[in-house]
Amino acid sequence: MTREQKTISVALDEAAAWAARFASDMVSEADWRGFEAWLATPGNREAYDRVEAAMASVDDHAAELRISLEPTGRVSPVRALADVKRNRPRTVWLAWGGGLAAAAAVAFFAIPSLTGVVSPSTQIEAIAYAAPGEGTRTVKLADGSEVTLNRGAMIRVQLGAAERKVELASGEAAFKVAHDPARPFRLTAGKETIVDLGTEFNVLSANDKLVVTVRAGRVRVELAAGQPVELPAGEQMRLDRVAQRAVVSKVNPDDSFAWQGGRLVFHNASLSEVVERLNDYAVKPIKLADATSAGLRFSGVLVIGSSANMVGQLEAFFPVRSEEGKEAISLRTK
Protein backbone atom coordinates (compact mmCIF):
# COMPACT_ATOMS: atom_id res chain seq x y z
CA MET A 1 0.00 0.00 0.00
CA THR A 2 1.43 3.34 -1.02
CA ARG A 3 1.61 6.30 1.37
CA GLU A 4 -1.22 8.00 -0.56
CA GLN A 5 -3.42 4.89 -0.36
CA LYS A 6 -2.71 4.62 3.36
CA THR A 7 -3.67 8.27 3.87
CA ILE A 8 -6.94 7.74 1.98
CA SER A 9 -7.68 4.58 3.98
CA VAL A 10 -7.12 6.40 7.29
CA ALA A 11 -9.35 9.28 6.18
CA LEU A 12 -12.15 6.85 5.22
CA ASP A 13 -11.87 5.05 8.57
CA GLU A 14 -12.09 8.36 10.40
CA ALA A 15 -15.02 9.47 8.22
CA ALA A 16 -16.91 6.27 9.05
CA ALA A 17 -16.16 6.84 12.74
CA TRP A 18 -17.64 10.35 12.54
CA ALA A 19 -20.75 8.96 10.83
CA ALA A 20 -21.13 6.39 13.61
CA ARG A 21 -20.66 9.07 16.28
CA PHE A 22 -23.40 11.24 14.76
CA ALA A 23 -25.69 8.20 14.71
CA SER A 24 -25.52 8.02 18.50
CA ASP A 25 -27.60 9.96 21.00
CA MET A 26 -24.59 11.50 22.73
CA VAL A 27 -23.28 14.12 20.30
CA SER A 28 -21.87 17.14 22.12
CA GLU A 29 -20.90 20.67 21.11
CA ALA A 30 -17.27 19.55 21.40
CA ASP A 31 -18.00 16.86 18.82
CA TRP A 32 -19.28 19.46 16.35
CA ARG A 33 -16.18 21.59 16.87
CA GLY A 34 -13.95 18.54 16.46
CA PHE A 35 -15.77 17.56 13.28
CA GLU A 36 -15.28 21.04 11.80
CA ALA A 37 -11.58 20.91 12.67
CA TRP A 38 -11.27 17.43 11.14
CA LEU A 39 -12.90 18.64 7.89
CA ALA A 40 -10.18 21.29 7.55
CA THR A 41 -7.53 18.61 6.91
CA PRO A 42 -6.99 18.09 3.15
CA GLY A 43 -8.75 14.97 1.90
CA ASN A 44 -11.09 14.56 4.88
CA ARG A 45 -14.01 16.39 3.30
CA GLU A 46 -13.77 14.16 0.21
CA ALA A 47 -13.59 11.06 2.41
CA TYR A 48 -16.73 12.03 4.28
CA ASP A 49 -18.51 12.74 1.00
CA ARG A 50 -17.59 9.24 -0.19
CA VAL A 51 -18.93 7.68 3.00
CA GLU A 52 -22.13 9.69 2.65
CA ALA A 53 -22.53 8.65 -1.00
CA ALA A 54 -21.89 5.00 -0.16
CA MET A 55 -24.53 5.10 2.56
CA ALA A 56 -27.03 6.47 0.07
CA SER A 57 -26.03 3.86 -2.51
CA VAL A 58 -26.59 0.97 -0.10
CA ASP A 59 -30.06 2.23 0.76
CA ASP A 60 -30.80 2.86 -2.91
CA HIS A 61 -29.79 -0.64 -4.05
CA ALA A 62 -30.77 -2.77 -1.06
CA ALA A 63 -32.87 -5.15 -3.17
CA GLU A 64 -30.08 -5.83 -5.65
CA LEU A 65 -27.54 -6.39 -2.86
CA ARG A 66 -29.88 -8.84 -1.14
CA ILE A 67 -30.20 -10.92 -4.32
CA SER A 68 -26.45 -10.97 -4.89
CA LEU A 69 -25.67 -12.01 -1.33
CA GLU A 70 -28.28 -14.67 -0.55
CA PRO A 71 -26.94 -17.41 -2.88
CA THR A 72 -23.77 -17.64 -0.78
CA GLY A 73 -25.71 -19.24 2.06
CA ARG A 74 -24.78 -16.45 4.46
CA VAL A 75 -27.22 -14.25 6.29
CA SER A 76 -27.67 -11.16 4.15
CA PRO A 77 -26.57 -8.01 6.00
CA VAL A 78 -29.00 -6.09 3.78
CA ARG A 79 -31.89 -8.20 5.06
CA ALA A 80 -30.73 -7.59 8.61
CA LEU A 81 -30.46 -3.94 7.64
CA ALA A 82 -34.11 -3.92 6.55
CA ASP A 83 -35.16 -5.55 9.82
CA VAL A 84 -33.37 -2.86 11.80
CA LYS A 85 -35.09 -0.17 9.72
CA ARG A 86 -38.48 -1.57 10.69
CA ASN A 87 -37.63 -1.94 14.35
CA ARG A 88 -35.53 1.16 15.04
CA PRO A 89 -36.25 4.05 12.70
CA ARG A 90 -34.02 7.01 13.35
CA THR A 91 -32.83 10.09 11.53
CA VAL A 92 -29.96 12.23 12.78
CA TRP A 93 -29.65 15.82 11.55
CA LEU A 94 -26.13 17.11 11.07
CA ALA A 95 -25.10 20.73 11.01
CA TRP A 96 -24.76 22.26 7.56
CA GLY A 97 -21.20 23.34 8.34
CA GLY A 98 -18.49 22.48 5.89
CA GLY A 99 -20.98 21.99 3.07
CA LEU A 100 -22.01 18.61 4.46
CA ALA A 101 -25.19 17.31 5.99
CA ALA A 102 -26.02 13.65 6.39
CA ALA A 103 -28.08 11.32 8.44
CA ALA A 104 -27.05 8.00 9.86
CA ALA A 105 -28.85 5.20 11.64
CA VAL A 106 -27.78 2.27 13.79
CA ALA A 107 -26.72 -1.36 13.38
CA PHE A 108 -25.49 -2.28 9.86
CA PHE A 109 -23.70 -0.23 7.22
CA ALA A 110 -22.19 -1.66 4.01
CA ILE A 111 -19.68 0.30 1.91
CA PRO A 112 -19.22 -1.72 -1.30
CA SER A 113 -18.13 1.32 -3.32
CA LEU A 114 -15.21 1.95 -0.97
CA THR A 115 -13.93 -1.51 -0.14
CA GLY A 116 -15.42 -3.86 -2.75
CA VAL A 117 -16.78 -5.96 0.14
CA VAL A 118 -20.13 -5.69 1.91
CA SER A 119 -19.35 -5.53 5.61
CA PRO A 120 -21.80 -4.93 8.47
CA SER A 121 -21.29 -1.82 10.57
CA THR A 122 -23.93 0.92 10.36
CA GLN A 123 -27.09 1.30 8.23
CA ILE A 124 -28.44 4.55 6.91
CA GLU A 125 -32.07 5.35 7.70
CA ALA A 126 -32.32 8.68 5.89
CA ILE A 127 -30.07 11.44 4.64
CA ALA A 128 -30.85 14.96 5.80
CA TYR A 129 -29.63 18.20 4.28
CA ALA A 130 -29.92 21.77 5.55
CA ALA A 131 -28.99 25.20 4.23
CA PRO A 132 -27.31 27.80 6.43
CA GLY A 133 -29.39 30.62 7.84
CA GLU A 134 -27.62 33.20 5.68
CA GLY A 135 -27.20 31.38 2.38
CA THR A 136 -28.39 28.70 -0.01
CA ARG A 137 -27.14 25.18 -0.67
CA THR A 138 -27.39 22.94 -3.74
CA VAL A 139 -27.42 19.17 -3.25
CA LYS A 140 -27.01 16.47 -5.89
CA LEU A 141 -28.98 13.39 -4.83
CA ALA A 142 -27.85 9.83 -5.57
CA ASP A 143 -30.60 9.39 -8.20
CA GLY A 144 -29.31 12.35 -10.22
CA SER A 145 -31.92 14.82 -8.96
CA GLU A 146 -30.80 18.27 -7.82
CA VAL A 147 -32.21 20.28 -4.93
CA THR A 148 -31.38 23.89 -4.08
CA LEU A 149 -32.29 24.83 -0.50
CA ASN A 150 -33.14 28.39 0.45
CA ARG A 151 -31.95 29.94 3.72
CA GLY A 152 -32.59 27.67 6.69
CA ALA A 153 -34.52 25.08 4.65
CA MET A 154 -34.18 21.40 5.55
CA ILE A 155 -35.05 18.21 3.70
CA ARG A 156 -34.90 14.52 4.59
CA VAL A 157 -34.27 12.09 1.73
CA GLN A 158 -35.00 8.36 1.41
CA LEU A 159 -34.19 6.87 -2.00
CA GLY A 160 -35.70 3.40 -2.02
CA ALA A 161 -35.77 0.75 -4.73
CA ALA A 162 -39.48 1.33 -5.45
CA GLU A 163 -40.04 4.95 -4.39
CA ARG A 164 -38.12 8.15 -3.72
CA LYS A 165 -39.33 10.08 -0.68
CA VAL A 166 -38.34 13.62 0.30
CA GLU A 167 -39.69 15.63 3.20
CA LEU A 168 -39.39 19.42 3.22
CA ALA A 169 -39.26 20.05 6.94
CA SER A 170 -39.47 23.82 6.51
CA GLY A 171 -38.70 26.71 4.22
CA GLU A 172 -38.25 26.84 0.45
CA ALA A 173 -36.53 24.60 -2.07
CA ALA A 174 -36.22 24.20 -5.84
CA PHE A 175 -36.26 20.69 -7.30
CA LYS A 176 -34.91 19.40 -10.61
CA VAL A 177 -36.02 15.78 -10.58
CA ALA A 178 -34.36 12.99 -12.56
CA HIS A 179 -37.24 11.21 -14.27
CA ASP A 180 -37.67 7.55 -13.28
CA PRO A 181 -41.15 6.08 -13.90
CA ALA A 182 -40.26 2.97 -11.90
CA ARG A 183 -39.54 5.04 -8.77
CA PRO A 184 -42.02 7.88 -8.19
CA PHE A 185 -40.62 11.03 -6.55
CA ARG A 186 -42.89 12.13 -3.68
CA LEU A 187 -42.24 15.34 -1.76
CA THR A 188 -44.07 15.87 1.53
CA ALA A 189 -44.50 19.43 2.80
CA GLY A 190 -46.64 19.59 5.93
CA LYS A 191 -49.84 17.62 5.25
CA GLU A 192 -49.55 18.01 1.49
CA THR A 193 -47.64 15.83 -0.98
CA ILE A 194 -46.22 16.84 -4.36
CA VAL A 195 -45.80 13.97 -6.80
CA ASP A 196 -43.31 14.56 -9.61
CA LEU A 197 -44.40 13.63 -13.10
CA GLY A 198 -41.07 14.56 -14.70
CA THR A 199 -40.46 18.05 -13.45
CA GLU A 200 -38.63 21.13 -12.28
CA PHE A 201 -40.54 22.94 -9.57
CA ASN A 202 -40.24 25.28 -6.58
CA VAL A 203 -41.93 24.82 -3.19
CA LEU A 204 -42.39 27.35 -0.40
CA SER A 205 -43.86 25.82 2.75
CA ALA A 206 -44.85 27.80 5.84
CA ASN A 207 -47.31 27.26 8.68
CA ASP A 208 -50.14 29.09 6.94
CA LYS A 209 -49.34 28.62 3.25
CA LEU A 210 -47.94 26.38 0.54
CA VAL A 211 -46.81 27.75 -2.83
CA VAL A 212 -45.90 25.33 -5.64
CA THR A 213 -44.60 26.67 -8.96
CA VAL A 214 -43.78 24.45 -11.95
CA ARG A 215 -41.09 25.52 -14.43
CA ALA A 216 -40.87 22.31 -16.48
CA GLY A 217 -42.94 19.15 -16.73
CA ARG A 218 -45.88 18.56 -14.44
CA VAL A 219 -46.66 17.79 -10.77
CA ARG A 220 -49.67 16.54 -8.88
CA VAL A 221 -50.36 18.18 -5.50
CA GLU A 222 -52.24 15.92 -3.12
CA LEU A 223 -54.02 18.20 -0.66
CA ALA A 224 -54.84 17.37 2.95
CA ALA A 225 -58.43 18.37 2.16
CA GLY A 226 -59.90 18.41 -1.33
CA GLN A 227 -59.17 16.91 -4.73
CA PRO A 228 -55.60 16.62 -6.06
CA VAL A 229 -54.41 19.51 -8.22
CA GLU A 230 -52.32 18.91 -11.35
CA LEU A 231 -49.99 21.72 -12.37
CA PRO A 232 -48.25 21.93 -15.77
CA ALA A 233 -45.28 24.18 -16.53
CA GLY A 234 -46.10 27.87 -16.11
CA GLU A 235 -48.71 27.40 -13.39
CA GLN A 236 -48.62 28.07 -9.66
CA MET A 237 -50.80 26.87 -6.81
CA ARG A 238 -51.14 28.97 -3.66
CA LEU A 239 -52.74 27.12 -0.76
CA ASP A 240 -54.11 28.98 2.25
CA ARG A 241 -53.70 26.29 4.89
CA VAL A 242 -55.88 28.12 7.39
CA ALA A 243 -58.88 28.54 5.06
CA GLN A 244 -58.02 25.33 3.14
CA ARG A 245 -58.40 27.23 -0.14
CA ALA A 246 -56.19 26.59 -3.16
CA VAL A 247 -55.85 29.06 -6.05
CA VAL A 248 -54.16 28.13 -9.33
CA SER A 249 -52.85 30.81 -11.69
CA LYS A 250 -50.58 31.21 -14.72
CA VAL A 251 -47.23 32.80 -13.83
CA ASN A 252 -43.73 33.37 -15.13
CA PRO A 253 -42.11 30.46 -13.28
CA ASP A 254 -38.66 32.03 -13.45
CA ASP A 255 -39.86 34.64 -10.93
CA SER A 256 -40.32 31.93 -8.30
CA PHE A 257 -36.75 30.69 -8.87
CA ALA A 258 -35.20 34.19 -8.73
CA TRP A 259 -34.24 33.76 -5.06
CA GLN A 260 -31.42 31.47 -6.22
CA GLY A 261 -29.83 34.61 -7.68
CA GLY A 262 -30.52 36.66 -4.55
CA ARG A 263 -33.56 38.48 -5.96
CA LEU A 264 -37.32 38.60 -5.37
CA VAL A 265 -39.63 39.53 -8.24
CA PHE A 266 -43.07 41.10 -7.78
CA HIS A 267 -45.86 41.97 -10.22
CA ASN A 268 -48.49 44.43 -8.99
CA ALA A 269 -48.19 43.05 -5.46
CA SER A 270 -49.53 44.85 -2.41
CA LEU A 271 -47.00 46.09 0.11
CA SER A 272 -48.45 43.62 2.60
CA GLU A 273 -47.62 40.78 0.16
CA VAL A 274 -44.12 42.18 -0.38
CA VAL A 275 -43.49 42.42 3.37
CA GLU A 276 -44.79 38.88 3.88
CA ARG A 277 -42.22 37.61 1.39
CA LEU A 278 -39.38 39.68 2.84
CA ASN A 279 -40.12 38.25 6.27
CA ASP A 280 -39.08 34.85 4.93
CA TYR A 281 -35.56 36.33 5.05
CA ALA A 282 -35.64 39.10 7.66
CA VAL A 283 -33.90 38.36 10.96
CA LYS A 284 -35.87 41.16 12.59
CA PRO A 285 -39.55 41.01 11.45
CA ILE A 286 -40.95 43.81 9.29
CA LYS A 287 -44.46 45.02 10.13
CA LEU A 288 -46.92 47.47 8.59
CA ALA A 289 -48.16 50.06 11.08
CA ASP A 290 -51.21 51.33 9.13
CA ALA A 291 -53.79 50.13 6.61
CA THR A 292 -52.87 52.78 4.03
CA SER A 293 -49.36 51.42 3.54
CA ALA A 294 -50.66 47.86 3.24
CA GLY A 295 -52.63 48.76 0.10
CA LEU A 296 -49.72 50.27 -1.83
CA ARG A 297 -48.84 48.31 -5.01
CA PHE A 298 -45.42 47.33 -6.32
CA SER A 299 -43.94 45.83 -9.47
CA GLY A 300 -40.20 45.31 -9.58
CA VAL A 301 -37.21 43.46 -8.18
CA LEU A 302 -35.84 43.57 -4.63
CA VAL A 303 -32.43 42.29 -3.56
CA ILE A 304 -32.37 39.84 -0.66
CA GLY A 305 -30.25 41.17 2.20
CA SER A 306 -30.38 42.13 5.86
CA SER A 307 -33.63 43.38 7.39
CA ALA A 308 -32.31 46.96 7.38
CA ASN A 309 -31.17 46.69 3.75
CA MET A 310 -34.52 45.35 2.55
CA VAL A 311 -36.42 48.00 4.50
CA GLY A 312 -34.19 50.63 2.88
CA GLN A 313 -35.26 49.37 -0.55
CA LEU A 314 -38.92 49.66 0.45
CA GLU A 315 -38.39 53.23 1.61
CA ALA A 316 -36.82 54.01 -1.77
CA PHE A 317 -39.77 52.64 -3.71
CA PHE A 318 -42.71 53.51 -1.45
CA PRO A 319 -43.84 56.68 0.38
CA VAL A 320 -43.13 55.02 3.73
CA ARG A 321 -40.72 55.51 6.61
CA SER A 322 -39.38 52.94 9.03
CA GLU A 323 -39.14 52.86 12.79
CA GLU A 324 -36.90 50.20 14.32
CA GLY A 325 -38.13 48.83 17.62
CA LYS A 326 -36.74 46.19 19.93
CA GLU A 327 -38.78 43.34 18.44
CA ALA A 328 -39.57 44.51 14.89
CA ILE A 329 -39.15 47.18 12.21
CA SER A 330 -42.40 49.08 11.57
CA LEU A 331 -43.36 50.75 8.31
CA ARG A 332 -45.92 53.56 8.12
CA THR A 333 -47.07 55.98 5.45
CA LYS A 334 -45.20 59.30 5.31
N, C-alpha and C positions, 0 to 999 in steps of 0.2 A: 504494500500500500504506500503510495507516494505521500509526501508531506501535505500536498493540497487535498488529496482524498481523505487523509486523516482529519484535517481541519474541517472539511465538509461533514464527515461522519460525526465529529464531536458537536458541531453546530446543530445537526439534526437531532442528536440525542438530547441536547439541551432544550431544543424547541419542543420536542415531545414531552419533556419534563415540565415545561411551562404550561403546555396544554393540559396535562394531568393536574397541575396545581390549580388552574383556573376552573377545573371541573369539580373541585372540592368545595366544601361549604366554609372554608377557613381562610379565605383570601383577605389579606390585610392591606392597609395603605402602603406599608413597607414593600409588599410584594409588587404593587403597581409601580412604585419607584424603581425597584430592582429590575422589573421587566423593561421599563423605558431605558434604563442604563444598559441592559443587555442588548437591546435593539440597536444601540449606537455602535456596537462593534461590527465592522465590515463583514458581510456574509450572513449575519444572524437574521436580519429581516427577510432575506431570501429563503433561509432555512425554515423560518416560521410560515412563510407563504406556502412553501412546499408541503409542510405538515397539514396546513389548513386545506389545501387543494386535495391532498390525499384523503383526508377525512370526508370531504364532500364526495369524492369519487367512490369511496367504499359505500356510502349511503346510497349513491345514485345507481350503483351496479350490484346491489346486494343479491338480487335474484340470479344474475349470471355467476357470481362468485359461489353461490350455494350449489349450483348445478356442477360447476367445475370441481368442487371439493368433495362432494358426497361419494362419488365412485371410489375414492381411496379407502373407504371403510372407516375413516376417522369421523369424529363428531365435528360437524361444520361450525367454525367459529362465527360464521354469518348467521346461522340458525340461532346459536346462543345469543348473538347480538340482537336478533329480532325479539327473542324472549325477554331480554333485558329491557328493550324499548317498551314492551307492553307492560312490564311490571314496575319500571322505575323511570317514568318520563321526567326529563329535566332539561332545562335550557339555561345556560350561563351567559350573561351579557358581559362582554369585555369592553373596556374603555376604547374610544376611537383612536387614542393616541398612537402615533407612529404609523398612521395609515392602515392599521389593522383592526379588525374586529372579528371575533369568531366565537362559536359556542362549542362546548364539549359536553359529553355526558360520561357516565361511568361504565365500568366493566370491561368491554372488549373493543379494541381498536386495531384494524389491520391497515398496513401501509404497503400495499403491493407495488405502488409506483416508485417507492423509495428503495426498497430492499429486494424486490422480486419474490418475496416470500410473504404469505399471509400469516401474521403472528398475532395472537391475542394480547391485548393490552387495554385499550380504551375505545369505546364506541361513541360516535357522534350522534346526538339526538337532533340537533338543529344548529344552523349557523346563523348568527345574529350580526347585523351590521348597523352602525350608527354614524351620523355625521356630527361634526363639532358644532357647538353653539354659534360660532361666528363664521362658518364656511360651509361649503358643499362637499360631497364625496361621491365619486363614481365607482361602482362595483361591477366587475364582470363575473357573472355566475357560471357555475360549472357546465350548464347546458348551453352556454353561448349568449344568454340574455344579458342585457345591460341595464343597470338601475342607477340613476343619479338621485341622491338624497339631498333634500334641502336642509337648511340649518336645523340641527337638533332632531331630525327625523330618524326613526329607527324601524328596521324591518327584521323579521325572522324568516328564514328560508329552509324549506324541507324539499329536496329534490328526490322524489321517489321513482321507482321503476314504472309505476302506472299513472302518477299524478305529480304535478309540481305545485307546491303550496307556499304562498308568501303571505305574511301578515304585516300590515303597516300599523305598527303600534301607535304612531302619532305623527303628525306633521304632513309634509308634502314630498312626493317622489315622482320622477318621470321614469317610465318603463319602455324599453325597446325589447320586445319578447322574441326569442328564437322560436319559430313556428315548429311544432311537433304534434301532429294530430293524435298520436298514440299516447301522449302525456299532456293532458289539459293543464293550462296555467291558470290557477285560481288565486286571486288576491283578496284577502279579507281586510276590510277597514271598518272597525266597529262592528255593527250588526249586518253590514252590507258586504256582498261579495261581487267582485268584478272578474268575469270569465273572459280570458283572451281568446279571440278568434283569429289571431294572426295580426298583431297590432303594435302600434306605438301610441302610448297614452300617458296622461298626467293625472295624478290624484292628489287632492288636498282634503285631508280629513281632520275635522275638529269636533269638539263636543256637540255643537249645534248645527253643523253643516257637513256636506260631502259634495265636492265638485270634481267631476270626471270629464276630461277633455280628450278627444281622440284625434290624433294627427295622421295616423295611417292605419288601414285595416278596419277592424270592427271589434267592439266588446259588447258583452251582455252584463248588465248590472242587475243583480238579484237583490231586491229590496227587502228589508225586514218586514215591511207591510206594503202590500200592493203587488201588481204584476211586474215581471221583469221588464227592463227597458233595454232595447238594443240601440247602440250608438254607432253610426258609421263615421268615417273620417270627416272632420269639419263640423262635428256636433258636440255640444256640451250639455251635461246634465247637472243641475244644481238642486241638491236635496236639502230641504229644511227639515232637520231631524226632529225638531220640536213639534212642528205642525204636521210632520209626515207628508210633505207636499214636494213633489219632484217636477221641475220645469226643464224642458229640453229646448235648446235654441241652436241656431247656426252661428258659428263664430269663426274667427281666424285662429286656428289652433296654435299657431306660432306664438301668439300673445301669451298663452298659458305656459309656454316653455321659456319665456323670456327671462325668468328668474335665474336660469342657468348662466346667463350673461350678466347678472347683477342688475337687471332692470325689471320694472313693473309697468305694464301697458294698460291704459284705461281708455274706454270709448264712452263718452257722455255719461260718466259715472257720477253719482252724487258724492259729495265730500264725505258723507257718512260711510259710503261703500269704500272710498279710498282709504279712510282712516282704519276701517276694519281690516283691510288688506295689509296696511303698514304695521298694524299691531301683531301680525304674524312674525314680524322681525324686530319690533321695538323692545328694548330691554326695559325701558320705562314706558308704561302705557300712555297712549295719546287719547284724549277725550275731547268731545265737542261740548262746549259750555252753553250753547243756545241753539234753538231750533232753526234760526235763520241761516247759520253757517252750515247746518246739516243738509240743507236743500241746494246748496251751490253745486254746479255741474262742472265736470272736468274731462277733457280729452287730451291725452298726452302720455309722456313717459317720465317716470320717476326712477331715480337711482337708489338702490338699496344701500343703506348705511346705518349710522348710529341714529338713535331716536332724535337727537338734536339736529343732525344733518337732514333727516327726512322732514322734520317740522320746518326747518329753514326753507326747504323746497316748497312746502305748502304755502308758507308766508309769501314766497315770491310769486306764486301763481294765483293765490286767492286773496281777497280783501279781509284777511284775518290776522290776528296777533296771538302770540303764545304767552302763556304764563306757566312757568315751571314750579310745581309744588313738590312736596316730599314724596308723594306716592305716584303722581302722574303729571303729564304735561297737558294743560288745557288750551283749547283753541276757541276763540270767540270772535265774532264779527267786529271789524273796526268801526 
